[in-house]
């Protein structure tokens, strides 16, 4: 079956966590604990109107998702900038899921007036950094010792892409 990309819905919460919580457990993202279905439903319900939240479905199962939110809501000076997060189930990586999510999100972001996408990638997650670079993101900085997990510090790589 082909990959289907569509907007996220509240009833996707459990399936989204089926992708996200294993990534959190692998310490590949900047979350410190697994999320609950109630957490995810609340996040989806409160998702900003200018945001973009896509899920990727293959053979009826959710295999990835991508969310884009406004960089800042306290001022309109950053209305053209969105912050992006990309998550793909381990068994489905390197199979075009992220590429399709990026294409759909780029198109939706342009339609909503975004001109630039921005994100942080853990320095100890080279696969994620490579995925963003493959989509035209460029490294613009490094936040040293930005994440602290117990006694261990991890740098965050800052990347951006203009639409």
Backbone bond lengths (Angstrom), bond angles and torsions (degrees), N, CA, C in turn:
res aa  C-N    CA-C-N  psi(-1)  N-CA   C-N-CA  omega(-1)  CA-C   N-CA-C  phi
1 X - - - 1.458 - - 1.527 108.83 -
2 X 1.322 115.90 147.45 1.451 121.83 178.95 1.517 111.12 -72.81
3 X 1.283 114.57 160.98 1.454 121.86 175.84 1.525 108.66 -78.82
4 X 1.306 116.27 132.44 1.465 122.12 178.19 1.521 107.80 -112.76
5 X 1.326 116.57 130.37 1.459 122.57 175.14 1.524 106.65 -112.09
6 X 1.324 115.81 128.58 1.468 120.40 177.35 1.519 108.91 -148.70
7 X 1.330 115.01 171.19 1.457 120.12 178.29 1.528 109.95 -69.67
8 X 1.317 114.77 145.42 1.467 120.76 178.02 1.522 110.20 -69.65
9 X 1.331 115.08 149.23 1.466 122.36 176.85 1.526 108.40 -129.16
10 X 1.316 115.93 161.15 1.471 120.87 -179.56 1.523 111.20 -56.73
11 X 1.324 117.44 -35.98 1.464 118.94 -178.17 1.531 112.85 -75.39
12 X 1.335 117.72 1.04 1.460 122.31 173.29 1.530 111.92 -87.07
13 X 1.322 117.73 -6.60 1.467 121.21 -170.87 1.521 113.14 -52.69
14 X 1.319 118.92 -50.98 1.464 121.19 -177.63 1.529 111.08 -62.72
15 X 1.320 117.70 -41.71 1.460 121.13 -179.62 1.532 111.24 -68.49
16 X 1.318 117.17 -36.54 1.469 120.79 175.88 1.522 109.34 -60.54
17 X 1.323 116.26 -43.43 1.469 119.86 179.43 1.521 111.77 -66.98
18 X 1.326 117.12 -27.01 1.453 120.46 174.91 1.519 112.10 -63.30
19 X 1.324 116.85 -26.62 1.464 122.43 174.45 1.529 110.19 -89.19
20 X 1.324 116.50 -47.66 1.473 121.08 -171.73 1.519 114.21 -71.75
21 X 1.321 118.05 -46.43 1.471 118.66 -174.11 1.533 113.81 -61.77
22 X 1.329 120.64 -37.51 1.474 118.69 174.15 1.540 112.56 -64.34
23 X 1.315 117.22 -32.40 1.466 120.76 177.34 1.527 109.34 -68.96
24 X 1.336 116.64 -40.21 1.466 120.52 175.42 1.521 109.89 -61.92
25 X 1.332 117.42 -45.18 1.470 121.81 -179.56 1.523 111.87 -61.44
26 X 1.327 117.10 -31.25 1.461 121.60 179.21 1.528 112.19 -81.47
27 X 1.321 116.60 0.88 1.469 123.09 -179.29 1.525 111.82 56.29
28 X 1.321 116.34 43.02 1.456 121.61 -179.57 1.526 112.52 -101.59
29 X 1.319 117.69 -4.29 1.458 122.92 -179.72 1.522 109.27 -135.46
30 X 1.307 116.13 175.64 1.466 120.99 -176.12 1.530 112.36 -95.32
31 X 1.313 116.38 48.14 1.466 122.31 170.26 1.524 106.12 -114.55
32 X 1.322 117.46 144.17 1.465 119.39 -176.77 1.526 113.65 -104.53
33 X 1.322 117.33 -3.24 1.465 120.43 -179.89 1.523 108.72 -157.04
34 X 1.334 116.84 152.81 1.468 119.66 176.73 1.527 110.38 -60.87
35 X 1.316 114.66 151.81 1.458 120.46 177.33 1.520 109.66 -95.89
36 X 1.315 115.29 157.40 1.456 120.80 177.15 1.525 109.24 -98.71
37 X 1.313 115.69 164.48 1.463 119.41 177.24 1.531 110.12 -62.12
38 X 1.314 117.39 -37.02 1.472 120.44 177.40 1.530 110.54 -62.71
39 X 1.347 116.89 -40.72 1.474 120.48 176.93 1.525 110.23 -58.27
40 X 1.318 115.73 -48.07 1.459 120.48 -175.52 1.519 111.53 -68.64
41 X 1.322 117.34 -40.50 1.474 119.91 176.90 1.528 110.63 -61.18
42 X 1.311 116.57 -40.94 1.457 121.38 178.18 1.530 110.87 -63.89
43 X 1.330 115.79 -42.26 1.466 120.51 178.11 1.529 110.49 -60.71
44 X 1.318 116.85 -46.66 1.465 120.87 179.97 1.527 110.66 -64.37
45 X 1.324 117.24 -43.47 1.472 121.12 -179.29 1.524 111.76 -62.27
46 X 1.319 116.73 -34.57 1.465 120.72 -178.38 1.514 113.95 -96.71
47 X 1.325 116.88 10.94 1.456 119.77 -176.26 1.526 110.07 -62.60
48 X 1.324 117.71 135.39 1.467 120.23 -176.00 1.529 113.37 -62.70
49 X 1.305 116.09 144.88 1.471 121.78 -179.66 1.524 111.42 -58.87
50 X 1.315 117.85 -34.50 1.476 121.00 179.03 1.516 112.22 -82.66
51 X 1.301 117.38 -1.70 1.453 120.43 -179.60 1.515 112.22 -78.43
52 X 1.311 114.90 167.73 1.455 123.09 175.91 1.528 106.09 -130.03
53 X 1.320 116.99 125.50 1.461 120.69 -179.27 1.521 107.82 -136.21
54 X 1.319 115.90 104.14 1.458 122.13 -178.27 1.522 111.26 -109.29
55 X 1.314 115.61 147.25 1.461 122.00 170.64 1.523 107.89 -118.44
56 X 1.344 114.99 152.26 1.463 122.20 176.53 1.513 107.96 -112.49
57 X 1.328 115.84 127.62 1.458 121.91 -179.10 1.520 109.56 -118.46
58 X 1.325 115.47 135.15 1.461 121.08 174.99 1.522 107.59 -136.68
59 X 1.321 116.22 129.16 1.466 121.82 -179.24 1.527 111.71 52.44
60 X 1.323 115.73 37.98 1.461 121.14 176.50 1.509 115.40 81.99
61 X 1.334 117.75 -5.46 1.460 120.01 -179.59 1.515 111.79 -110.31
62 X 1.314 115.91 148.85 1.458 121.57 179.13 1.529 107.75 -80.94
63 X 1.338 116.88 121.77 1.461 121.49 -175.25 1.521 113.74 -115.35
64 X 1.326 116.85 -5.05 1.460 120.22 178.22 1.504 110.71 -177.26
65 X 1.329 114.68 167.45 1.460 119.96 176.18 1.513 109.90 -158.10
66 X 1.313 114.58 161.99 1.455 121.30 -179.55 1.519 108.25 -145.32
67 X 1.321 115.35 134.32 1.462 119.53 178.52 1.516 109.79 -125.28
68 X 1.308 114.77 142.29 1.463 123.20 178.23 1.516 107.34 -130.60
69 X 1.319 115.55 124.00 1.456 120.66 179.68 1.521 109.99 -125.51
70 X 1.333 117.27 156.38 1.461 119.02 175.40 1.525 110.72 -56.60
71 X 1.324 116.21 141.99 1.465 121.76 179.52 1.524 110.96 -62.68
72 X 1.319 116.86 -40.18 1.467 120.84 -179.12 1.519 109.37 -149.75
73 X 1.310 115.48 144.03 1.472 119.46 178.11 1.522 112.07 -112.73
74 X 1.315 117.94 -4.18 1.465 121.74 -178.02 1.522 113.04 -84.56
75 X 1.343 116.90 -8.71 1.458 122.63 178.89 1.517 108.51 -151.57
76 X 1.320 116.60 153.87 1.467 120.59 177.80 1.522 112.13 -88.84
77 X 1.330 117.07 -3.80 1.456 121.05 -177.09 1.526 113.25 -66.60
78 X 1.312 117.17 -18.11 1.462 121.55 178.99 1.531 112.34 -110.14
79 X 1.332 117.73 16.41 1.467 120.24 -176.91 1.527 113.43 -58.73
80 X 1.308 117.60 -22.44 1.466 121.38 -178.62 1.529 112.73 -85.59
81 X 1.352 117.88 -2.97 1.465 122.31 -174.88 1.525 110.28 -112.83
82 X 1.329 115.69 131.93 1.455 121.21 175.95 1.511 111.01 -121.08
83 X 1.329 115.66 149.61 1.463 122.31 177.72 1.522 107.90 -104.17
84 X 1.315 115.86 129.36 1.453 122.62 -169.97 1.520 111.85 -112.97
85 X 1.325 115.80 143.97 1.464 122.44 171.67 1.512 108.56 -133.37
86 X 1.335 117.29 136.08 1.461 122.69 -175.93 1.521 109.16 -130.31
87 X 1.332 116.77 131.07 1.461 121.98 -175.34 1.529 109.17 -140.77
88 X 1.326 116.40 126.05 1.463 121.83 179.61 1.529 107.98 -131.17
89 X 1.318 116.25 135.24 1.465 121.30 177.63 1.523 109.63 -56.86
90 X 1.329 116.08 139.99 1.468 121.32 -175.93 1.529 112.52 -53.21
91 X 1.304 117.93 -41.39 1.469 121.45 -177.26 1.529 112.78 -70.17
92 X 1.318 117.32 -11.59 1.470 120.83 -175.62 1.523 113.42 -113.55
93 X 1.307 117.97 6.61 1.460 120.69 -179.72 1.522 110.54 -72.83
94 X 1.341 113.96 150.93 1.473 121.93 179.94 1.522 111.63 65.07
95 X 1.341 115.73 29.97 1.469 121.03 178.45 1.522 111.88 -127.82
96 X 1.328 116.24 19.84 1.453 120.29 175.23 1.517 116.03 89.36
97 X 1.322 117.98 -0.34 1.467 120.24 -178.20 1.529 110.48 -64.66
98 X 1.326 117.03 -52.23 1.464 119.88 -179.12 1.526 111.01 -62.19
99 X 1.314 117.16 -40.38 1.465 120.60 179.87 1.521 111.00 -58.38
100 X 1.312 117.14 -44.87 1.466 120.93 179.10 1.532 111.28 -68.06
101 X 1.329 117.33 -39.52 1.464 120.24 177.12 1.525 110.21 -62.01
102 X 1.326 117.09 -46.39 1.467 120.17 179.22 1.524 110.60 -58.58
103 X 1.322 118.22 -46.10 1.469 120.97 -178.61 1.522 111.11 -59.01
104 X 1.325 116.93 -45.46 1.468 120.69 -179.85 1.521 111.06 -66.79
105 X 1.320 116.48 -41.08 1.465 119.97 -178.58 1.519 110.98 -69.80
106 X 1.329 118.13 -41.09 1.470 120.28 177.61 1.524 110.26 -57.65
107 X 1.327 117.41 -45.99 1.469 121.05 -179.15 1.521 111.15 -63.65
108 X 1.327 117.28 -46.10 1.470 120.77 -179.99 1.519 110.88 -65.94
109 X 1.325 117.25 -37.98 1.465 121.13 -179.99 1.530 110.60 -64.04
110 X 1.328 116.25 -44.47 1.468 119.06 177.29 1.526 110.48 -59.05
111 X 1.317 116.31 -43.72 1.473 120.67 -179.08 1.520 112.10 -62.63
112 X 1.331 117.26 -26.84 1.466 121.32 -179.97 1.522 112.48 -95.05
113 X 1.325 117.21 7.88 1.456 121.04 173.79 1.520 116.43 91.92
114 X 1.318 117.07 8.13 1.468 118.73 177.04 1.521 109.55 -76.59
115 X 1.314 115.95 144.68 1.457 122.45 177.81 1.517 111.97 -119.66
116 X 1.323 116.42 -18.77 1.464 120.94 -175.00 1.522 109.15 -144.90
117 X 1.336 115.47 138.25 1.466 121.29 175.69 1.521 108.07 -115.94
118 X 1.314 114.61 147.46 1.457 121.90 -168.80 1.519 107.92 -144.00
119 X 1.311 117.68 143.38 1.457 119.49 172.90 1.522 110.93 -160.38
120 X 1.318 114.19 168.64 1.458 123.31 174.68 1.528 107.32 -111.41
121 X 1.323 116.55 139.72 1.458 122.20 177.37 1.526 107.40 -127.37
122 X 1.320 116.24 131.37 1.465 118.90 177.20 1.526 109.94 -58.71
123 X 1.326 116.28 134.86 1.466 120.92 -179.22 1.522 111.83 -64.42
124 X 1.326 117.18 -22.12 1.461 120.14 178.81 1.531 112.26 -92.31
125 X 1.332 116.54 18.58 1.459 121.96 177.21 1.535 109.33 -125.32
126 X 1.345 116.90 70.34 1.467 119.48 -176.39 1.529 113.87 -62.95
127 X 1.315 118.47 -28.30 1.466 120.19 178.62 1.523 110.72 -64.81
128 X 1.317 117.35 -41.16 1.468 120.63 178.17 1.526 110.40 -65.82
129 X 1.323 116.45 -42.89 1.461 119.67 178.75 1.531 110.18 -61.09
130 X 1.315 117.33 -42.53 1.468 121.05 178.46 1.524 111.14 -62.54
131 X 1.331 117.48 -37.85 1.471 120.70 179.13 1.529 110.44 -63.51
132 X 1.311 117.00 -43.77 1.468 119.85 178.43 1.531 111.03 -66.55
133 X 1.326 117.03 -43.49 1.467 119.65 179.24 1.523 110.87 -61.54
134 X 1.324 118.16 -36.73 1.466 121.89 178.62 1.522 111.89 -64.25
135 X 1.326 116.43 -21.47 1.462 121.62 179.60 1.531 112.28 -97.29
136 X 1.331 116.96 11.79 1.453 121.02 175.28 1.522 115.39 92.15
137 X 1.316 117.15 7.24 1.463 119.38 175.60 1.528 108.54 -75.15
138 X 1.314 115.53 147.11 1.458 119.63 177.52 1.515 109.50 -122.80
139 X 1.298 114.74 148.63 1.458 121.52 179.11 1.524 108.70 -72.36
140 X 1.333 116.13 128.04 1.467 119.89 178.86 1.524 112.49 -120.20
141 X 1.319 117.17 -5.86 1.457 118.15 178.41 1.509 112.70 176.56
142 X 1.298 113.19 173.33 1.457 121.35 179.41 1.523 107.06 -138.23
143 X 1.316 116.13 122.28 1.462 121.14 175.50 1.528 106.74 -94.53
144 X 1.309 116.50 105.27 1.457 121.24 -175.42 1.526 111.51 -73.50
145 X 1.342 113.86 140.26 1.462 121.19 177.83 1.538 110.47 49.22
146 X 1.303 115.81 41.12 1.463 121.52 -173.22 1.525 112.97 -81.10
147 X 1.310 116.30 -29.26 1.457 122.43 -179.05 1.528 106.92 -116.39
148 X 1.317 116.04 135.68 1.464 119.62 179.36 1.517 108.73 -125.85
149 X 1.338 114.87 114.56 1.462 121.90 178.87 1.523 107.03 -112.01
150 X 1.317 117.04 102.48 1.459 120.53 -173.72 1.508 109.10 66.40
151 X 1.312 116.28 -121.00 1.469 121.01 177.86 1.526 112.70 -98.74
152 X 1.317 116.56 3.93 1.466 121.30 -175.18 1.523 110.58 -103.06
153 X 1.319 115.13 130.94 1.460 121.43 175.94 1.530 109.81 -99.46
154 X 1.322 115.67 146.77 1.462 121.62 176.69 1.522 107.57 -133.55
155 X 1.315 115.99 133.60 1.456 120.92 175.01 1.526 109.12 -74.62
156 X 1.317 115.78 155.06 1.462 121.47 172.81 1.522 107.58 -116.08
157 X 1.318 115.62 134.27 1.459 122.57 177.96 1.530 106.90 -94.49
158 X 1.313 115.42 130.91 1.464 121.52 -178.95 1.528 107.84 -100.75
159 X 1.331 115.75 124.32 1.465 120.70 179.53 1.520 109.65 -127.11
160 X 1.322 115.67 154.55 1.463 121.45 178.20 1.516 109.90 -145.89
161 X 1.319 113.10 159.50 1.460 120.31 177.34 1.522 107.54 -147.83
162 X 1.326 115.21 131.86 1.455 119.57 175.06 1.517 108.71 -88.52
163 X 1.319 115.66 139.73 1.457 120.51 178.06 1.520 108.22 -87.62
